[in-house]
Amino acid sequence: MNIRYKVTLPVVCAMTLILTCSIFSIVRLELLIHQYQELFQQDIHRLNHIASLESEFKSQVQAWKNVLIRNEEKYWQQFETHHSTIQKNIKNSLNQLTQVDAEYISLLTQVKNKHNTLLPKYLTAYQAFNATQSIVNTDKMVRGIDRDMANFLKETRIDVQTASNQHLAAINAQQTLVMTVYPIIALIISLVVIVVMLQLLKRTIILPLRALIANTVLIAQGKYDLPMSYPYQDELGDLSNAIVDIKTHIVEAVSNITVVKGEVEEAFGEIDNVSEQITQGSNDQERCSADMEKTIAGLADIAEQLQQHSQMALNSTNTVTNQATQCTDIVDNSANSMKILVTEVEKTSAVIQDLEQQAGSVSSVLDVISSIAEQTNLLALNAAIEAARAGEAGRGFAVVADEVRSLASKTQQSTLSITSVINNLQSAAQNAVSAMQEEISITTKNAEQTTLAQQSLKEIMQEMVQMTQLNNQVAHAAEQQSNITESLQQTLLQLQSISNNYKALAQSDKVSKTVANANHDLNVMVEKLRGNLSHQEVELF
């Protein structure tokens, strides 16, 4: 695997994992919103149903009072009609419910049974009233049974409201889990992946590269017996193999020159056979020159390959740097989107608060209407009493007073129903404001987490810049090796010149002096090959 894949693969995996966590959180949040909508529609329907039953039962009780006050058959028929309406309403609701609503089915069944037990008692009282025409005795027969039913309906409505609040609390708890715990888990996973990615880059690229550079410096200082190994088959592995080849060729060159030096010293010791020995030494030098020429050509090829691999590594690093820059831009855009989301949520919270205030104003108006209805009811009752005292002369006025009182009673009941709805609306608005405030806090935390991700990407960019510097240093070292190759070529030219001089000295009277000079020159060249790289300063890191 080359360096580009080693760098880009962890980055792609990290971004994929972060994106997966974000998509999972969004899906969960949409599911909670759907559950909240279903809960709101179901509970509002149930509360309205219970409220309608209460209103219908109050109308039934009012019809019974009209029976006692006016003693007319039509009011008893109204009483029975209200009773049938309540029973039919409950029966229709039970037929529409399923086994999932078992608790609500049980409540409606209890209401139906309890309400159904009232009709025989009222029928008995009505028959007694027709027989005795005694309002007081008849009222005693059924006194309190309507209050028990009204209280039971009220308790039923409270139970439904309590169940609704419990469902809403459960959904809010799940929402808190999605909006807080999941983002925290995603952040922890992201940080762990980033740390693992940095450690992987350090272990597979940076540390081996540093070790390779350190070994190269030691070889440049003349330590040719230093063992070198690289565990990965990538661009740096090719570079390591090239350096090993260069070291091998340099060692062979030094060994060959040392052999030549020994042969010259032996020729100098056997001065009596100087012509023959010098000729032999010249031939040996020619062979060594040919070997060195091949070695130098190999060194030149290796140096060129080293430069090519360094350029490839530099190009890969630049590509990774550009991709990391694109990731940084994406994270910046995400941070800006989070800020815009916070602003929009704050605006929505302000609108809901204004709605809550408007609902409070409507509640005040309803209080005034309720007070007027109570006063109208009292005035109608007083008018009915006065009409009863007037006898037949006030009978028509009594009918009008009863109608006014009935209208006032219905107005008061409607006002109570509207007040209950307004109170529920205010409570829901307050809960929505609290949820909006919680979402603002959570969104702000997400924006901070995005900022942390930006910092991590900047650290990755710094590591990429450091790798670019390392590649430049490797390229500089390759250039120095090219210079060394040129120095070896110059040394080869000198050896060829010396070889020609040896041939001339074979016929010369100054052979002894010439051999001594040649021996001195060889010593200089050997020392130069052994210590040439130690005098070159290579700046690393």
C-alpha positions, 0 to 999 in steps of 0.5 A, spaced: 500 500 500 502 506 497 503 512 502 497 516 499 492 510 500 495 510 507 493 517 509 487 518 505 483 511 507 483 513 515 481 520 513 475 517 509 473 512 514 473 517 520 468 522 515 464 516 514 463 514 521 461 521 523 456 522 517 453 515 519 452 517 527 449 524 524 444 521 520 442 516 525 441 522 530 437 525 525 432 519 523 431 518 531 429 525 532 424 525 526 421 519 529 420 522 535 417 528 532 412 523 529 410 520 535 409 527 538 404 529 533 400 522 534 400 523 541 398 530 541 392 528 536 390 522 540 390 525 547 386 532 544 381 527 541 380 523 548 380 530 552 375 533 547 371 526 548 371 526 555 369 534 555 363 533 551 361 527 555 361 532 561 357 537 557 352 532 555 351 530 562 350 537 565 345 538 560 341 532 562 342 534 569 339 541 567 333 537 563 332 533 570 331 540 574 327 543 568 322 537 570 322 538 577 321 546 576 316 546 570 313 539 570 312 538 563 313 531 559 318 534 554 323 536 559 323 528 561 324 527 554 330 531 553 332 528 559 332 521 556 334 524 549 341 526 553 341 519 556 341 516 549 346 521 546 351 519 552 350 512 551 351 512 544 357 517 544 360 512 548 358 506 544 361 509 538 368 511 541 368 504 544 367 501 537 372 505 534 378 503 539 383 497 538 386 493 543 392 498 543 387 503 547 385 497 552 386 502 558 382 508 555 377 502 553 376 500 560 375 508 562 370 509 557 366 502 559 366 504 567 363 511 565 358 507 560 356 503 566 356 508 571 352 512 567 347 507 565 345 505 572 342 513 573 337 512 569 333 507 573 333 511 579 331 518 575 325 514 572 323 511 579 324 519 582 320 521 576 314 516 577 314 518 584 314 526 582 308 524 577 304 521 583 306 526 589 308 532 585 312 533 591 319 537 588 322 536 595 321 529 596 323 527 589 329 531 589 331 527 596 330 521 592 336 522 587 340 527 591 347 526 590 347 521 584 349 526 579 354 529 583 358 522 583 357 522 576 360 529 574 366 527 579 367 521 576 367 524 569 372 529 572 376 524 575 376 520 568 378 527 564 384 528 569 386 520 568 387 522 561 390 528 562 395 524 566 396 519 561 398 524 556 403 528 560 406 521 562 407 519 554 409 526 553 414 526 558 417 519 555 418 522 549 421 528 552 426 523 555 427 520 548 428 526 545 433 528 551 437 522 549 437 523 542 439 530 542 445 529 548 447 522 549 448 520 541 452 527 539 456 525 545 457 518 543 459 521 536 464 526 538 467 520 542 468 516 537 470 521 532 476 523 537 478 516 538 478 515 530 482 521 529 487 519 535 487 512 532 488 515 525 494 520 527 497 514 531 497 510 525 500 515 520 505 516 525 507 508 526 507 507 519 510 513 515 513 518 520 517 514 525 519 509 519 521 515 515 525 518 521 529 512 522 530 511 514 533 518 514 537 517 521 540 511 517 542 515 511 545 520 515 550 515 518 551 512 511 553 519 509 558 519 515 562 513 513 558 507 517 557 503 511 557 496 515 550 499 518 544 494 517 538 497 514 531 494 513 524 497 512 518 493 514 513 496 508 512 495 501 511 503 499 515 509 496 519 509 502 521 502 502 523 503 495 527 509 497 530 504 503 532 499 498 535 504 493 540 507 499 542 500 501 544 499 493 548 505 494 551 503 500 553 496 497 556 500 491 560 505 495 563 499 499 565 495 493 568 502 490 572 503 497 574 495 497 577 496 489 581 502 491 584 499 497 586 493 493 589 498 488 593 501 493 595 494 496 598 493 489 601 499 488 605 498 495 607 491 493 610 494 486 613 500 490 617 494 495 619 490 489 623 496 486 627 491 482 622 489 478 619 496 477 617 495 470 614 489 470 610 490 476 608 497 474 605 494 468 601 489 471 599 495 476 597 499 470 593 493 468 589 492 474 588 499 475 584 499 468 580 493 470 578 497 477 577 503 473 572 499 468 569 496 475 568 503 478 565 506 471 560 501 472 559 502 479 558 510 478 553 508 472 549 504 477 549 510 482 547 515 477 541 511 476 539 509 483 540 517 485 535 518 479 530 513 481 531 516 488 529 523 486 523 520 482 520 517 488 521 523 492 517 527 487 512 522 487 511 522 495 511 529 495 505 529 490 502 524 494 503 529 500 500 535 496 494 531 494 492 529 501 493 536 504 488 538 498 483 533 501 484 535 508 483 542 506 476 541 503 474 537 509 476 543 513 471 547 508 466 542 509 466 543 517 466 550 517 460 550 513 457 545 518 459 550 523 455 556 520 449 552 519 449 550 526 449 558 528 443 559 523 439 553 526 440 556 533 438 563 530 432 560 527 430 556 534 430 562 538 426 566 533 421 560 534 421 560 541 419 567 541 413 566 537 411 561 541 412 565 548 408 570 544 402 565 543 402 563 550 401 571 552 395 571 547 392 565 550 393 568 557 389 574 554 383 570 551 383 567 558 382 573 561 376 575 557 373 568 558 373 570 566 369 576 564 364 572 560 363 567 565 362 572 571 357 575 566 353 568 565 353 567 572 350 573 574 345 572 568 343 565 571 342 568 578 337 574 575 334 568 571 333 564 577 330 570 581 325 572 575 323 565 575 321 565 582 317 572 582 314 569 576 312 563 580 309 567 585 305 571 580 301 565 578 298 565 571 300 572 570 307 571 570 307 564 567 309 567 560 315 571 563 317 565 567 318 561 560 322 567 558 326 567 564 327 559 564 330 560 557 335 566 559 337 561 565 338 555 560 342 560 555 346 563 561 348 556 563 350 553 556 354 560 556 358 558 562 359 551 560 362 553 553 366 558 557 369 552 562 370 548 556 374 554 552 378 555 558 380 548 559 382 548 552 386 555 553 389 552 559 392 546 555 394 550 550 398 554 555 401 548 558 403 545 551 406 552 549 410 552 555 412 545 554 414 547 547 418 553 549 422 549 554 423 544 549 426 550 544 430 552 550 433 545 550 434 544 543 438 551 543 443 549 548 444 542 545 445 546 538 450 550 541 454 544 544 454 541 537 457 548 534 462 547 539 463 540 538 464 542 530 469 547 532 473 541 536 473 537 529 476 543 526 482 544 530 483 536 529 483 537 522 488 543 523 492 538 526 492 533 521 494 539 516 500 541 520 502 533 520 501 534 512 506 540 512 511 536 516 511 530 511 512 535 505 518 538 509 521 531 510 520 529 503 524 535 501 529 533 505 529 526 502 530 530 495 536 534 498 539 528 500 538 525 493 541 531 490 547 530 495 548 523 493 548 525 486 554 530 487 557 524 491 557 520 484 560 526 480 566 526 485 567 519 484 567 520 476 572 525 477 576 520 482 575 515 476 578 520 471 584 521 476 585 514 476 585 513 469 590 519 468 595 515 473 594 509 469 597 512 463 602 515 467 604 508 470 605 506 463 610 512 461 613 510 468 615 503 466 620 506 461 622 512 465 628 512 469 624 516 475 620 510 476 621 510 483 619 517 484 613 516 480 611 510 484 611 514 490 607 519 488 602 515 485 602 511 492 601 518 495 595 519 490 592 513 492 592 514 499 589 521 498 583 518 494 582 512 499 581 517 505 577 522 500 572 516 499 572 514 506 571 521 509 567 524 503 560 524 506 562 525 513 564 532 511 557 534 508 552 537 513 545 535 511 540 538 515 534 534 517 528 536 521 
